[in-house]
Structure formats: structure tokens, C-alpha cells
Amino acid sequence: MNRLVKKAGSFMLASTLVLGMPFYFNTLRAEAAVSESRAQEIRTELKDLIDKVNQNYYEDVDTNKILDEVFEEADDKTGLDTISKLFVSKLNDPYSVYYTVKELESFNSAMKGEYYGIGIEVAKDVKTGGIKITNVFEGSPAKKAKLKKGDIILKAGKKDLTRLEILKATSYFKGKKGSKVTLTVLRGKSTKKMVVERNEVIIPTVSSKTYTNGRVGYIKVNAFLDNTGKEFVGALNKLVKKDIEGLVIDLRNNGGGYVGTAYDMLDRILPDNTDIFSFVYKSGKKEIAKTGELSTGDDKVFNLPIVILMNNESASASELFTGALKDNGYAETVGETSYGKGVAQSILEVLGKDGSTVIGGLKLTTIKYYLPNGESINKVGITPDYKIKDDKKTAKDEQLDYAVKKIKKMID
């Protein structure tokens, strides 16, 4: 497989070098809110964006017509970023997005699972209205400051967090590297002030444990980010050393991420030269991904029974991973039909009219992908082998319980 695919779930990071091609437009455009002279300028300024859509978008679109529609809705004072966002939105593709330079930087950081903050997972505390810590990441600034699970953060500096929605409240924990925030923390019945210095935080995406006296291994994967592949392989290797006899992989509510990460995870489980998925581009070109193509070490194969947990929020790279194991007879599935995202996006830098300055970014749908059996799951999803509902009204996890019991039957 030609690895234009960098480690990214629903995302394929394609080369930003796009061959130049002439761009023609309708000089008889109907009079619109954007003047003719400004329209000409916009076409010049956005030539790279328009070319990339023409050349890479997985379906044929009339970019001239789209631009005319944009010009009718904008005016000469509308900023270039706004024009670009409107242009991409008119592809009517929920997965294609235009990013400003800052948004592109934030997106790339998010896909690496990194940000600058204090490194905690939180929930709203009903009783106090504060922000209750549910997890403190290892090696994080919060860990170093001796914050603990169960602590309730009432204030960040002078800002009262008890009156804020959780997303707004947590924004006060993030900031520039090296900046400090003084937190008012309720621990038990006492309140104390704790100073935390913000730093880079790497969000763990994989966790593991065992069930049935160590016989059944369990790995939860929250997303397919840049560091997930290594985390998954490390977790699996540790479970193997504990002599597990079967494995449950939990992909519920996993919306995907890097395709390359799914590849790395599959490469640890399946034998070399196994078909795992295929990509079809706008040109009709087809690439088949096989395990072992990118391996640098010995071919390690996981031959124990596997059950994958999935639900209707399991999407994209989650579905690629699941489909590859299911179609190759390496896993059975439990839960609900998956989301059904059978297309992938490339992340492309958008250059300005000088041909070198990055003025934005484009997450663009560029391919359709297919499972090893040749099926597309787009808008269909993967139907589980065992349809099991999770009753939200109970503390019991019916889907996980079923999966563990299923593995136990396989190994007994």
C-alpha cells in the first residue's frame, strides 16, 4: 500500500503537492452581491483551494456553480476565510471542512492527542456545580500538583466555575505552555488553593484490564489518534504476558481517527500479507492494504479468540478495524450496528496566491474504502454477530457482560 496514509482514523494525510491545472470560470456570471472585480480576485486568491477540490474530491462537482452561489450570499467585505468555509460547505459533505490556519493547528494537535493544559478528565458535580475530577493522567501537570480523582474544582483563578457549563469551565484549564492557574479545590470537607503549571498533555486513548481471574483480556480504545497504535500494541503485549486466553476489544463510541493507526493495530494481530481494506480514488485507482507491508520486526500473530464491542457511534477507522478482523475470521462482534462511514478524508494545506504561504487547511473526502470482502459500509454500517442492547437505566453493562461470557464459552 502506498502510504500516503499517515496515522489517521477517518483521515488519510495526502501530499499537499497538487499538480497545477488551468482553471476556467464563467465570465457571464449573473450579477451578485460580490462585485465582478472582487470575484476575480477571490478566484485568484483561492485558486489552490479550488484546484484541490477539483482534483481530489471523490465525486465530480461544478466548482464554478458553487462559487457563483457563494458570491450571491457574500459581499465585497466578506473575509477570505468565510468565503472558503462557505465554498466547502456547499459540497454538502458532512466530512469535508475548511480550517483557518489556527484551526488547522488545533486540529493537528488534537489528532496527535496533545494539548497544553493540566491533564484531567472531568464531570459536572451535581451537588456543588463544580468540576469533579474523574481521572488524572499519568505524568500530567495535575499529577505533579497532586490533584486527585474525586477532587472538585470550584474556581480557576477568580473565575467561579460552578456557574459555567462544563465545556466553558474546562477552557480555563488550558493555556500556553508554562502558564500557571490557581485552582480552588474541594477535597472532602476542606477547601484549598493549588497552583498548576500548564504543559503539554498527551491524552491516553487505550486502557486495559482482565476479567474472569485473568483469563479474558479487555482493551478499550477511545479513538484512533497518532499515539494509539503504540498504546494498543503495548497493552496487548502486556495482556499476552499475563497469559490471557481471549480478548475483548471495546470500540463503542469510538468515532475513528487515523487509518494508519488501524493498520498498525491490525498488523499486530493478523498474519503478514492479509488483505485488510481497500481504497478507491476519484480516478478509479484502487489500492489494497495488506498487513506486513510496513512492518519492521517479526510477524506477530494473535491467535486467541477476539470479540469486538461496537455501537452506532463506532465509526470510520473503528469500522475498518472491525471489518478487517471480522471478514478474516479473527473476531466476532457484539452490540449494535455501527455508524456507517465508508469514506475517508485527506488533510491538505491550502496555499495562497504566491504558491508558498499556507492560508488554511482542507479536510476533504478523497476516497471510498471497502472491507476485505469487497463490501462498502457507507451509510450501512457493520451488523454485529450478536445484537445486544445496553440498558442505560441500569449500572450493568449488558454488552460487555455478554462479550466476556462469549469469550469464556470459546475458551472453555
Order of alpha helices (4+ residues) and beta strands (2+ residues): beta-alpha-alpha-alpha-alpha-beta-alpha-beta-beta-beta-alpha-beta-beta-alpha-beta-beta-beta-beta-beta-alpha-beta-alpha-beta-beta-beta-alpha-beta-beta-beta-beta-alpha
